Amino acid sequence: MKIIWYNSESKKYNCGSSQDFISEVSQVNEPSSLAIVMKFNQHSTNLARKVLRQLNLVNNEMEEYLASS
């Protein structure tokens, strides 16, 4: 299974296994800053990566837009 989560401390979306998510939870100052956004089965790994790229692209564009306003 692949999971996409948002880390409000780093302001980035991440993708990985359940173990990757648990590892990141143990490394952040505030574990509640991580929110699971989507879960994908093993056959949807490529889709998960595409969704991750798009989420981070939109996130970056929004941050740039807000900074320029």
Stockholm file with secondary structure:
# STOCKHOLM 1.0

chainA/1-69         MKIIWYNSESKKYNCGSSQDFISEVSQVNEPSSLAIVMKFNQHSTNLARKVLRQLNLVNNEMEEYLASS
#=GR chainA/1-69 SS CEEEEEETTTTEEEEECHHHHHHHHHHSSCGGGEEEEEEECGGGHHHHHHHHHHHHHHHHHHHHHHHHC
#=GC SS_cons        CEEEEEETTTTEEEEECHHHHHHHHHHSSCGGGEEEEEEECGGGHHHHHHHHHHHHHHHHHHHHHHHHC
//
